[in-house]
Amino acid sequence: MAEAGREIAALIEQVARLPGLGPRSARRLVLFLLKRRGQTMLPLAQALERVARGARDCAVCGNISGAEVCDICTDPRRATGEICVVADVADLWALERGGTFRGRYHVLGGLLSALDAVGPEELRLPALAARVADDGITEVILALDATVDGQTTAHYIAEALEGTGARVTSLAQGVPIGGELDYLDDGTITAALRARRALD
Amino acid sequence: MEWRAQALLIAVRPHGETAAIAEVFTEAHGRHAGVVRGGAGRRMAPLLQPGAELDVTWRARLEGQIGTFAVEPVRGRAGAVMGDRAALAGLSAVCALLAHVLPDRAPHPRLWAASRTLLDALEGVPDWPAAYLRWELGLLDEMGYGLDLSRCAVTGTRSGLAFVSPRTGRAVSAAGAGDWADRLLPLPPCLLGLAEARGEQLLTGLALTGYFLERHFAPEGAAPLPPARDRLVAALARRVRASSPPPAGSVPGA
């Protein structure tokens, strides 16, 4: 019993390290799982183990998947000649949730950072240049954060891809859907004004 | 402990899940860090972009603690320069260099005013690269490593100054340099007020200030200068190359 107590304490400690959780919420979560060992805890443990053993970075785009090359990269319908460049897998998932983009992705694995000395060599930039050169890419869409680091990275990539023949575009910046002008920061309002368009 | 000041945001890092540690530069308190609660959240993060001007109130129980900042945005600058590669690189370089070289909590009011003016200039003053070069000279001066470009270190003359000694940071005239000229750093006339800081002169000036910034703030074995400065120099060099007329006799497009 003492052994089980130590194991549970160790589990609580592990869970408390997850984002959004502290020791108190970890205790509640573990207790919840312990009360539903059969229906929830074991399937969860098995799923965690399966994913932990099987997940890998896609060799082409850097997405996380269960195979050497992810489903998006192997789907022939997505060979549209467009690559959407994102900083992180979370951004790729966000774009996929939107369901609008039907091309392929390239995950950089971060952004150039002035402070943290993250340089081009830390990102998957050579792989992007190689894909643009070899895969008949006609448009590279830079879907990077509207932050100083994000836009610095965007400019760097645009410069690096000059001369490849691919059109380099970036996401628009401006008023979010459902946004009220009164609550927007002045940078967003400036960007929105600059990107204004005629109403047909 | 509590104070309130107008501040330039020079760096921000996430702290935990929703907070951020902001480094600001103020007139009276110099470079100062503090925790911003909710600084990494959806509402605050867009306001906490480097270069932003903030009204900050710092509170701590003891002077030596990191303390917390209550932040009111005064004006953002990043949004206005994001579309301009060189200006964005300029904003990053100013903030990153300040974060790199400034000692903690030591006031530098002249540098604060100059930094604020320069950040304003990035938003549309066409000649801002010249202002940036002057700012770097001022940064060296303010940190105690100013270049002495007033007279030749060898002959004492005030005319014909063409080089700077990499060891002392003092100007040397062409006549005074003699056989040592190839060991000295070129001094562009723009740094003497004899020409405008444009084109190759601007780049030579940045190479000169870069040499001394690296020597004093990134010696061997220490952290290198922020890469943001290299990116700015590369962006300006690219701009100079693009605006230079092709050499005489060259065929356009060849």
Chai-1 contact restraints between the chains, C-beta under 6 A:
chainA,res_idxA,chainB,res_idxB,connection_type,confidence,min_distance_angstrom,max_distance_angstrom,comment,restraint_id
A,P19,B,E17,contact,1.0,0.0,6.0,A-B,restraint_1
A,A114,B,S92,contact,1.0,0.0,6.0,A-B,restraint_2
A,A114,B,A96,contact,1.0,0.0,6.0,A-B,restraint_3
A,A114,B,P226,contact,1.0,0.0,6.0,A-B,restraint_4
A,A114,B,A228,contact,1.0,0.0,6.0,A-B,restraint_5
A,L115,B,A11,contact,1.0,0.0,6.0,A-B,restraint_6
A,A117,B,P227,contact,1.0,0.0,6.0,A-B,restraint_7
A,G119,B,P227,contact,1.0,0.0,6.0,A-B,restraint_8
A,V148,B,Q49,contact,1.0,0.0,6.0,A-B,restraint_9
A,V148,B,P50,contact,1.0,0.0,6.0,A-B,restraint_10
A,V148,B,A78,contact,1.0,0.0,6.0,A-B,restraint_11
A,V148,B,S92,contact,1.0,0.0,6.0,A-B,restraint_12
A,Q151,B,M82,contact,1.0,0.0,6.0,A-B,restraint_13
A,Q151,B,L88,contact,1.0,0.0,6.0,A-B,restraint_14
A,T152,B,L88,contact,1.0,0.0,6.0,A-B,restraint_15
A,H155,B,R85,contact,1.0,0.0,6.0,A-B,restraint_16
A,D185,B,P46,contact,1.0,0.0,6.0,A-B,restraint_17
A,D185,B,L47,contact,1.0,0.0,6.0,A-B,restraint_18
A,D185,B,G76,contact,1.0,0.0,6.0,A-B,restraint_19
A,D186,B,G76,contact,1.0,0.0,6.0,A-B,restraint_20
A,G187,B,G76,contact,1.0,0.0,6.0,A-B,restraint_21
A,G187,B,A78,contact,1.0,0.0,6.0,A-B,restraint_22
A,G187,B,G79,contact,1.0,0.0,6.0,A-B,restraint_23
A,T190,B,G79,contact,1.0,0.0,6.0,A-B,restraint_24
A,T190,B,A80,contact,1.0,0.0,6.0,A-B,restraint_25
A,A191,B,G79,contact,1.0,0.0,6.0,A-B,restraint_26
